[in-house]
Amino acid sequence: MNDITYRTTDSGLTVCCIKKPGYVEKQAMVAVRCGSADVRLKGIRENFTLPHGTAHYLEHKMFEKKHGNIFDNFSHLGADANAYTSLDTTAYYFTCQDNFEKCLSLLGEMVTEPHITNKGIEKERGIIESEITMYEDNPWWQSYFGMLGGLYNESPVAVPIAGSKADIGEIDQDTLKLLYRSMYTPDNIIVIAAGDIDEESFFNQVEKEFLFTPREKAESVFPAEDRINKVSVKRHMNIATPIFSIGYRENNFDMPPLMRMMTSKILMDIFAGKGSVLYEKLYTSGLCTSPPSLEYLWGMQYGASVISGTSDKPETLLSRLDNEINNFLSYGISEKYLSRIITKSRGELKRRMDSLSFCCSYAADHFAKSIKTLDISDKYDSINSDMLLIRLKEHFRADNLCMCEILPN
C-alpha cells in the first residue's frame, strides 16, 4: 500500500497525505462529512429538518465569491476544479501539475469563506433544476433510486441527491447558511492530498490557511425502519433493454461498517461477479450480456448490497440469483475459492490506488464512515468461509430485497 499519513491540526481538522513519488499530477480535496442524507439534524440547542437537496445546493454555491466564480481562478493556475455530493459526503477538489500551493490556498479560501447571496441562489436554481431533469431522464439513476425507495420508506437515503424541483424551491440563503454552520465544522472535515507531495509543507499550509470557526456540530438523525417498503418497483422509460437494480437492505449494524462492506462485496463477487458460475450461466443463456455492477452502499446508519445491470428477463435473473445463493448456503464456500476472490480483491484495490482521484475519494469515503485508514489489506486475513456463510444467510435474504425494473415503453 502507498505511503499514507494522517495528522490533526490544532483546530481539529483531519489531514491525510498520500505520497506518490514521481507522479507529475497532484490532487487535493476537502471532504465534509455531510451529504444529501443529512436533512434531519439534531443540534445541542435545537433540532431542524432541511429540504432534500440542500447539501448539493450548498456544494454549487461554495464556488461563488465576491469577485466571481472561483473556477476561473483555478483555470488561470492551470488546474481543473470540481466537486461532488454523495449520500454522506460533500467534496471539493482540484488537480494540477504546477502551482499546487497556490491552488491549495484557493481551495482553502473556497471552503472557509462562503459567499452565499439570495441573488446567487436564484441564479443557480435553474441550473440545478436542469440537472434534476437530466437525472429524471436517466434510466440507470431511476433504477437505482427506485430500488432504494423500495428498501426504505422515510429514510433520506431513498431520495435522489439533488432532491426534487419542489424541494429546491424551498431552499434559501438561511437554509444554506444553517447547513454550513451546522456541518462544516473542523472535526467534520478532512483535507487530503495525493501525488508527489511534501508532507510537512502540505500540513503546515493546511494548519495556517484552512481556518474553520469552531462551532457546535449537529448530528444526523435517521428514522428507524423495521421492514422494506416494497419488494418490487417497475417503471417504464424509452429504452431498448430492461435495466434492473437489486438491493439487499442492511440490518446488522452491530458489525463494524468496514467489515459489512468487505464481506458483502466478497460475497457478491463469489456468487454474481465476472467469472462466477452464475454469471457464466446467465451469459450463455442470454439473460445477462455483461457482468453486473456490484456495490455496497454504506453509511453509519444505513447500508445495501446492490446488483445492477441489463437483462431481457430481470425476474428470471433474480430467480437464478436466489437459487445460487441457496446453493452456497447448502454446499458452503471452499477456502480455495475464497482465497482466489480475496487475492483478486486485494489486487483490484492496489491497482485502483494508482489513481489520484480514487485515492482522494477513497480517503474521503472512509472518513465519512469514521475509518482512519486506507490500508485494509490485513482486514482480509480475518475473513473466512464460516463468517461469510453467516453473513450470506443473514443479509442476502429473499425477504430483505427490492428489485426495481426499468422496462421499455
NUPAMAR-285308 format. One line per field, with one value per residue (C-alpha): x, y, z; residue in one letter; residue number from 1. Coordinates in nm, 3 decimals. Layout:
residues N
xx <- X;...
yy <- Y;...
zz <- Z;...
res <- a;...
n <- NUM;...
This chain:
residues 409
xx <- 0.000;0.109;0.287;-0.014;-0.008;-0.283;-0.244;-0.473;-0.442;-0.477;-0.826;-0.936;-0.910;-0.802;-0.524;-0.431;-0.124;-0.095;0.256;0.308;0.677;0.741;0.381;0.350;-0.001;-0.120;-0.468;-0.606;-0.954;-1.159;-1.429;-1.706;-1.891;-2.218;-2.424;-2.770;-2.897;-2.816;-3.151;-3.279;-3.027;-3.006;-2.812;-2.731;-2.989;-3.238;-3.349;-3.434;-3.522;-3.380;-3.524;-3.386;-3.107;-2.967;-2.616;-2.595;-2.722;-2.460;-2.190;-2.287;-2.283;-1.944;-1.778;-1.936;-1.718;-1.746;-1.506;-1.692;-1.668;-1.358;-1.350;-1.185;-0.905;-0.825;-0.824;-0.578;-0.342;-0.375;-0.585;-0.910;-1.150;-1.474;-1.696;-1.947;-2.212;-2.296;-2.529;-2.282;-2.006;-1.956;-1.612;-1.428;-1.107;-0.858;-0.599;-0.286;0.072;0.206;0.107;-0.006;0.043;-0.149;-0.431;-0.440;-0.478;-0.771;-0.930;-0.894;-1.050;-1.339;-1.444;-1.371;-1.519;-1.863;-2.028;-2.395;-2.639;-3.007;-2.924;-2.670;-2.911;-3.184;-2.935;-2.828;-3.180;-3.239;-2.907;-2.993;-3.345;-3.187;-2.962;-3.264;-3.438;-3.131;-3.137;-3.512;-3.442;-3.157;-3.290;-2.990;-3.043;-3.416;-3.345;-3.101;-3.317;-3.631;-3.465;-3.365;-3.721;-3.834;-3.584;-3.661;-3.980;-3.899;-3.519;-3.349;-3.123;-3.402;-3.421;-3.210;-2.908;-3.022;-3.374;-3.680;-3.770;-4.024;-3.756;-3.505;-3.782;-3.776;-3.401;-3.292;-2.996;-3.087;-3.118;-2.770;-2.608;-2.772;-2.630;-2.285;-2.281;-2.407;-2.190;-1.884;-1.702;-1.333;-1.395;-1.625;-1.372;-1.071;-0.813;-0.647;-0.356;-0.224;0.081;0.448;0.371;0.600;0.412;0.546;0.479;0.129;0.043;0.181;-0.017;-0.339;-0.273;-0.224;-0.488;-0.776;-0.924;-1.277;-1.453;-1.510;-1.883;-2.124;-2.167;-2.515;-2.578;-2.794;-3.099;-3.227;-3.577;-3.595;-3.745;-3.813;-3.909;-3.859;-4.108;-4.166;-4.042;-4.080;-4.077;-4.146;-4.121;-4.134;-3.899;-3.779;-3.512;-3.442;-3.333;-3.469;-3.245;-3.255;-3.124;-3.148;-3.082;-3.048;-3.104;-2.862;-2.998;-2.682;-2.532;-2.350;-2.094;-1.829;-1.903;-1.574;-1.646;-2.001;-1.863;-1.583;-1.790;-2.077;-1.850;-1.666;-1.993;-2.138;-1.817;-1.837;-2.195;-2.252;-1.920;-1.741;-1.601;-1.863;-2.064;-2.384;-2.252;-2.137;-2.486;-2.656;-2.424;-2.460;-2.839;-2.860;-3.008;-2.711;-2.488;-2.226;-2.105;-2.344;-2.231;-2.169;-2.170;-2.211;-2.379;-2.287;-2.317;-2.309;-2.685;-2.775;-2.644;-2.741;-2.577;-2.663;-2.650;-2.735;-2.730;-2.933;-3.139;-3.429;-3.582;-3.489;-3.731;-3.584;-3.237;-3.344;-3.478;-3.142;-2.961;-3.174;-3.105;-2.730;-2.734;-2.921;-2.663;-2.382;-2.581;-2.629;-2.282;-2.060;-1.776;-1.443;-1.140;-0.955;-1.227;-1.240;-0.861;-0.880;-1.150;-0.959;-0.639;-0.840;-0.992;-0.651;-0.511;-0.801;-0.763;-0.389;-0.442;-0.711;-0.482;-0.262;-0.527;-0.503;-0.876;-0.955;-0.711;-0.872;-1.233;-1.147;-0.997;-1.299;-1.541;-1.358;-1.353;-1.731;-1.756;-1.511;-1.246;-0.899;-0.711;-0.685;-0.471;-0.730;-0.521;-0.475;-0.852;-0.894;-0.698;-0.983;-1.244;-1.319;-1.588;-1.781;-1.810;-1.925;-2.191;-2.338;-2.335;-2.489;-2.773;-2.850;-2.810;-2.882;-3.236;-3.529;-3.745;-3.482;-3.460;-3.622;-3.578;-3.651;-3.703;-3.692;-3.883;-3.924;-4.235
yy <- 0.000;0.359;0.587;0.733;0.953;1.109;1.411;1.651;2.029;2.232;2.337;1.974;1.921;1.576;1.588;1.295;1.285;1.007;1.016;0.916;0.976;1.054;1.147;1.458;1.548;1.631;1.639;1.796;1.757;1.895;1.649;1.726;1.455;1.595;1.468;1.455;1.221;1.478;1.655;1.577;1.736;1.734;2.020;2.093;2.371;2.278;2.017;2.106;1.950;2.080;2.037;1.746;1.862;2.121;1.972;1.952;2.310;2.431;2.249;2.454;2.784;2.733;2.822;3.169;3.451;3.829;3.859;3.598;3.223;3.068;2.815;3.090;3.133;2.762;2.771;3.063;2.849;2.558;2.345;2.157;2.204;2.026;1.894;1.620;1.533;1.179;1.050;1.123;1.340;1.673;1.704;1.989;1.917;2.024;1.850;2.028;1.980;2.317;2.584;2.328;2.561;2.846;2.611;2.477;2.833;2.883;2.562;2.684;3.019;2.847;2.625;2.860;3.182;3.110;3.393;3.299;3.557;3.538;3.666;3.388;3.126;3.227;3.224;2.871;2.734;2.697;2.517;2.265;2.219;2.126;1.879;1.723;1.689;1.516;1.259;1.209;1.107;0.872;0.512;0.389;0.666;0.591;0.221;0.285;0.524;0.329;0.033;0.245;0.375;0.014;-0.067;0.244;0.429;0.751;0.746;1.030;0.763;0.688;1.047;1.147;1.355;1.679;1.647;1.740;2.070;2.123;2.056;2.306;2.565;2.578;2.644;2.999;3.185;3.100;2.728;2.706;2.910;2.688;2.374;2.532;2.640;2.302;2.065;2.249;2.226;2.136;1.792;1.710;1.788;1.616;1.775;1.522;1.547;1.279;1.290;1.380;1.588;1.736;1.625;1.892;2.179;2.047;2.005;2.348;2.519;2.347;2.440;2.802;2.860;2.621;2.809;2.698;2.864;2.613;2.554;2.306;2.027;1.888;1.515;1.346;1.154;0.863;0.717;0.358;0.123;-0.241;-0.372;-0.290;-0.062;-0.257;-0.587;-0.482;-0.148;-0.120;0.186;0.237;0.456;0.496;0.222;-0.088;-0.340;-0.362;-0.231;-0.372;-0.283;-0.542;-0.424;-0.617;-0.386;-0.384;-0.487;-0.582;-0.262;-0.448;-0.548;-0.276;-0.081;-0.178;-0.549;-0.504;-0.356;-0.609;-0.922;-0.802;-0.720;-1.052;-1.246;-1.065;-1.133;-1.502;-1.564;-1.299;-1.147;-1.192;-1.544;-1.682;-1.991;-1.788;-1.524;-1.790;-1.944;-1.606;-1.512;-1.835;-1.831;-1.469;-1.343;-1.112;-0.971;-0.807;-0.850;-0.688;-0.392;-0.489;-0.226;-0.197;0.132;0.207;0.465;0.463;0.412;0.254;0.002;-0.200;-0.457;-0.361;-0.567;-0.374;-0.449;-0.517;-0.824;-0.910;-1.107;-0.943;-1.157;-1.480;-1.347;-1.273;-1.629;-1.769;-1.542;-1.664;-2.026;-1.962;-1.807;-2.112;-2.340;-2.171;-2.192;-2.565;-2.662;-2.394;-2.183;-2.353;-2.185;-2.222;-2.029;-1.768;-1.726;-1.657;-1.394;-1.223;-1.217;-1.062;-0.801;-0.706;-0.672;-0.455;-0.220;-0.190;-0.107;0.150;0.321;0.417;0.680;1.010;1.074;0.730;0.780;1.109;0.995;0.668;0.859;1.090;0.798;0.625;0.949;0.977;0.633;0.733;0.494;0.647;0.402;0.325;0.014;-0.257;-0.547;-0.705;-0.699;-0.968;-1.210;-1.221;-1.321;-1.692;-1.905;-1.960;-1.583;-1.536;-1.805;-1.640;-1.307;-1.464;-1.617;-1.303;-1.038;-1.182;-1.297;-1.306;-1.119;-0.847;-0.728;-0.498;-0.510;-0.208;-0.274;-0.003;-0.152;-0.036;0.169
zz <- 0.000;-0.053;0.194;0.376;0.684;0.894;1.118;1.305;1.312;1.629;1.519;1.480;1.104;0.987;0.726;0.502;0.278;0.017;-0.127;-0.489;-0.570;-0.934;-1.021;-1.238;-1.130;-0.781;-0.635;-0.319;-0.174;0.111;0.216;0.462;0.649;0.519;0.228;0.080;0.353;0.623;0.634;0.985;1.217;1.594;1.749;2.110;2.126;1.854;1.604;1.246;0.912;0.585;0.235;0.036;-0.193;0.049;0.067;-0.312;-0.347;-0.100;-0.299;-0.604;-0.416;-0.250;-0.582;-0.578;-0.439;-0.428;-0.720;-0.928;-0.972;-0.820;-1.107;-1.313;-1.059;-1.072;-1.451;-1.457;-1.249;-1.490;-1.255;-1.301;-1.010;-0.935;-0.655;-0.581;-0.327;-0.219;0.049;0.329;0.179;0.004;-0.155;-0.330;-0.519;-0.783;-1.000;-1.125;-1.240;-1.126;-0.872;-0.614;-0.316;-0.484;-0.578;-0.222;-0.096;-0.332;-0.208;0.149;0.060;-0.115;0.174;0.466;0.324;0.178;-0.014;-0.019;-0.157;-0.248;-0.597;-0.648;-0.512;-0.756;-1.043;-0.954;-0.913;-1.285;-1.329;-1.058;-1.199;-1.532;-1.352;-1.182;-1.519;-1.660;-1.378;-1.417;-1.777;-1.682;-1.660;-1.455;-1.199;-1.185;-1.140;-0.857;-0.656;-0.739;-0.568;-0.268;-0.248;-0.220;0.053;0.258;0.332;0.522;0.508;0.317;0.166;-0.082;-0.210;-0.514;-0.417;-0.580;-0.440;-0.645;-0.807;-0.529;-0.266;-0.402;-0.432;-0.050;-0.026;0.051;0.198;0.556;0.471;0.318;0.595;0.857;0.697;0.665;1.031;1.149;0.947;0.813;1.145;1.192;1.340;1.048;0.772;0.616;0.383;0.152;-0.091;-0.326;-0.550;-0.514;-0.204;0.060;0.370;0.607;0.367;0.297;0.664;0.759;0.485;0.589;0.952;0.855;0.587;0.649;0.943;1.015;1.305;1.588;1.620;1.769;1.514;1.456;1.423;1.162;1.274;1.064;1.112;1.234;0.974;1.054;0.712;0.347;0.176;-0.147;-0.287;-0.648;-0.830;-1.203;-1.424;-1.799;-1.997;-2.355;-2.353;-2.563;-2.296;-1.941;-1.663;-1.311;-0.967;-0.691;-0.336;-0.010;0.286;0.578;0.918;1.109;1.245;1.520;1.257;1.200;0.881;0.717;0.763;0.640;0.318;0.269;0.337;0.117;-0.177;-0.147;-0.136;-0.439;-0.629;-0.533;-0.644;-0.914;-1.023;-1.353;-1.357;-1.119;-1.211;-1.206;-1.445;-1.691;-1.683;-1.726;-2.009;-2.205;-2.163;-2.281;-1.954;-1.898;-2.173;-1.950;-1.591;-1.342;-1.136;-0.772;-0.499;-0.126;-0.041;0.318;0.589;0.966;0.986;0.653;0.405;0.100;-0.125;-0.482;-0.802;-1.120;-1.491;-1.802;-1.884;-2.113;-1.824;-1.491;-1.287;-1.426;-1.347;-0.989;-0.953;-1.074;-0.830;-0.540;-0.638;-0.649;-0.302;-0.169;-0.334;-0.144;0.178;0.120;-0.001;0.153;0.017;-0.038;0.119;-0.213;-0.397;-0.120;-0.133;-0.506;-0.460;-0.178;-0.386;-0.668;-0.433;-0.294;-0.645;-0.765;-0.469;-0.527;-0.894;-0.818;-0.569;-0.866;-0.947;-0.759;-0.788;-0.648;-0.359;-0.255;-0.291;-0.114;0.180;0.188;0.187;0.473;0.672;0.633;0.794;1.072;0.936;0.958;0.742;0.374;0.411;0.465;0.328;0.669;0.729;0.465;0.686;0.937;0.676;0.642;0.481;0.807;0.860;0.501;0.523;0.832;0.651;0.342;0.541;0.742;0.473;0.128;0.206;-0.036;0.218;0.254;-0.106;-0.354;-0.730;-0.945;-1.315;-1.581;-1.873;-2.235;-2.312
res <- m;n;d;i;t;y;r;t;t;d;s;g;l;t;v;c;c;i;k;k;p;g;y;v;e;k;q;a;m;v;a;v;r;c;g;s;a;d;v;r;l;k;g;i;r;e;n;f;t;l;p;h;g;t;a;h;y;l;e;h;k;m;f;e;k;k;h;g;n;i;f;d;n;f;s;h;l;g;a;d;a;n;a;y;t;s;l;d;t;t;a;y;y;f;t;c;q;d;n;f;e;k;c;l;s;l;l;g;e;m;v;t;e;p;h;i;t;n;k;g;i;e;k;e;r;g;i;i;e;s;e;i;t;m;y;e;d;n;p;w;w;q;s;y;f;g;m;l;g;g;l;y;n;e;s;p;v;a;v;p;i;a;g;s;k;a;d;i;g;e;i;d;q;d;t;l;k;l;l;y;r;s;m;y;t;p;d;n;i;i;v;i;a;a;g;d;i;d;e;e;s;f;f;n;q;v;e;k;e;f;l;f;t;p;r;e;k;a;e;s;v;f;p;a;e;d;r;i;n;k;v;s;v;k;r;h;m;n;i;a;t;p;i;f;s;i;g;y;r;e;n;n;f;d;m;p;p;l;m;r;m;m;t;s;k;i;l;m;d;i;f;a;g;k;g;s;v;l;y;e;k;l;y;t;s;g;l;c;t;s;p;p;s;l;e;y;l;w;g;m;q;y;g;a;s;v;i;s;g;t;s;d;k;p;e;t;l;l;s;r;l;d;n;e;i;n;n;f;l;s;y;g;i;s;e;k;y;l;s;r;i;i;t;k;s;r;g;e;l;k;r;r;m;d;s;l;s;f;c;c;s;y;a;a;d;h;f;a;k;s;i;k;t;l;d;i;s;d;k;y;d;s;i;n;s;d;m;l;l;i;r;l;k;e;h;f;r;a;d;n;l;c;m;c;e;i;l;p;n
n <- 1;2;3;4;5;6;7;8;9;10;11;12;13;14;15;16;17;18;19;20;21;22;23;24;25;26;27;28;29;30;31;32;33;34;35;36;37;38;39;40;41;42;43;44;45;46;47;48;49;50;51;52;53;54;55;56;57;58;59;60;61;62;63;64;65;66;67;68;69;70;71;72;73;74;75;76;77;78;79;80;81;82;83;84;85;86;87;88;89;90;91;92;93;94;95;96;97;98;99;100;101;102;103;104;105;106;107;108;109;110;111;112;113;114;115;116;117;118;119;120;121;122;123;124;125;126;127;128;129;130;131;132;133;134;135;136;137;138;139;140;141;142;143;144;145;146;147;148;149;150;151;152;153;154;155;156;157;158;159;160;161;162;163;164;165;166;167;168;169;170;171;172;173;174;175;176;177;178;179;180;181;182;183;184;185;186;187;188;189;190;191;192;193;194;195;196;197;198;199;200;201;202;203;204;205;206;207;208;209;210;211;212;213;214;215;216;217;218;219;220;221;222;223;224;225;226;227;228;229;230;231;232;233;234;235;236;237;238;239;240;241;242;243;244;245;246;247;248;249;250;251;252;253;254;255;256;257;258;259;260;261;262;263;264;265;266;267;268;269;270;271;272;273;274;275;276;277;278;279;280;281;282;283;284;285;286;287;288;289;290;291;292;293;294;295;296;297;298;299;300;301;302;303;304;305;306;307;308;309;310;311;312;313;314;315;316;317;318;319;320;321;322;323;324;325;326;327;328;329;330;331;332;333;334;335;336;337;338;339;340;341;342;343;344;345;346;347;348;349;350;351;352;353;354;355;356;357;358;359;360;361;362;363;364;365;366;367;368;369;370;371;372;373;374;375;376;377;378;379;380;381;382;383;384;385;386;387;388;389;390;391;392;393;394;395;396;397;398;399;400;401;402;403;404;405;406;407;408;409
